[in-house]
């Protein structure tokens, strides 16, 4: 079973994303900040994919992405940004930091699942 690490600080968004991914047959781990995601990675190793918010307290999703892209163990994990930042520049910059895809909130549920599954195959 594939494992997706969801890094999201909004409780409502967490519940929605976790539910959608679990209904798709994926195992979901949850971190409510980049700092707790780093702890999760240290303790559990490599997930199959990370769904990552950008705007979070503490370390931003962009900084977290840049940080793990420099780590040989984690540099190849697909990262799907899921953010309310909806400007073309935001998408460009997130992909430039090492993201593999970008979804804008609010998103269509099947769109999130399709993009995640695309990067898991």
C-alpha positions in Angstrom: 0.0 0.0 0.0 1.3 3.4 -1.0 1.9 6.0 1.8 1.2 9.7 1.3 2.4 12.3 3.8 0.0 15.2 4.0 1.6 18.4 5.4 -1.2 20.8 6.1 -2.0 23.1 9.0 -5.7 23.6 8.4 -7.8 21.0 10.3 -10.7 21.2 7.7 -8.2 20.7 4.8 -6.5 17.9 6.6 -9.8 16.0 7.1 -10.8 16.4 3.4 -7.5 15.4 1.9 -7.0 12.5 4.3 -10.6 11.2 3.6 -10.2 11.5 -0.2 -6.8 9.7 -0.3 -7.9 7.0 2.1 -11.0 6.4 -0.1 -8.6 5.9 -3.0 -6.9 3.1 -1.1 -3.9 5.0 0.1 -2.3 5.0 3.5 -2.1 8.6 4.8 0.2 10.1 7.4 -0.5 13.6 8.6 1.8 16.4 9.8 0.4 19.8 10.7 3.7 21.7 10.1 6.9 21.3 8.1 8.7 20.8 11.4 6.5 17.9 12.4 6.9 16.5 8.8 10.7 16.5 9.3 10.2 14.5 12.5 7.9 12.1 10.7 10.4 11.6 7.8 13.2 11.0 10.4 11.2 8.4 12.2 9.5 6.7 9.3 11.6 7.1 6.3 10.4 7.7 2.8 6.7 8.1 1.9 5.6 7.5 -1.7 4.4 11.1 -2.1 4.0 14.3 -0.1 1.0 16.6 -0.4 2.3 20.0 0.8 0.7 23.3 1.8 2.8 26.4 1.2 1.5 28.9 3.9 2.1 27.4 7.3 3.4 28.7 10.6 7.1 28.2 11.0 8.9 26.7 8.0 6.9 27.4 4.8 6.1 24.6 2.4 8.5 26.1 -0.1 11.4 26.1 2.4 10.5 22.5 3.4 10.5 21.4 -0.2 13.9 23.0 -0.9 15.3 21.4 2.3 14.3 17.9 1.5 15.4 18.2 -2.1 19.0 18.5 -0.8 18.7 15.2 1.2 19.7 12.2 -0.9 17.2 10.0 1.0 14.2 12.2 0.2 15.2 14.1 -3.0 13.1 11.9 -5.3 9.9 11.8 -3.4 7.1 13.3 -5.6 5.8 16.5 -4.0 2.3 17.9 -4.9 1.8 21.4 -3.6 -1.8 22.1 -2.5 -2.2 25.8 -1.8 -4.7 28.7 -1.8 -2.0 30.8 -3.6 -3.5 30.9 -7.1 -1.2 33.1 -9.1 0.8 31.7 -12.0 4.0 32.9 -10.3 3.1 30.9 -7.2 2.8 27.7 -9.3 6.0 28.5 -11.2 8.0 29.2 -8.0 6.7 26.1 -6.2 7.7 23.9 -9.1 11.0 25.7 -9.3 11.7 24.8 -5.6 11.3 21.1 -6.5 7.6 20.4 -6.5 6.3 18.0 -9.1 2.7 19.4 -9.3 0.5 22.2 -8.0 -3.1 22.2 -7.0 -5.0 25.3 -6.1 -7.5 25.4 -3.1 -10.4 25.0 -3.3 -9.8 22.0 -5.5 -12.2 19.5 -7.1 -11.8 16.3 -5.1 -11.3 14.0 -8.1 -8.6 16.4 -9.4 -6.6 16.0 -6.2 -6.9 12.2 -6.4 -6.0 12.1 -10.1 -2.9 14.2 -9.6 -1.7 12.2 -6.6 -2.3 8.9 -8.4 -0.5 10.2 -11.5 2.7 10.7 -9.5 2.4 7.4 -7.6 2.6 5.3 -10.8 
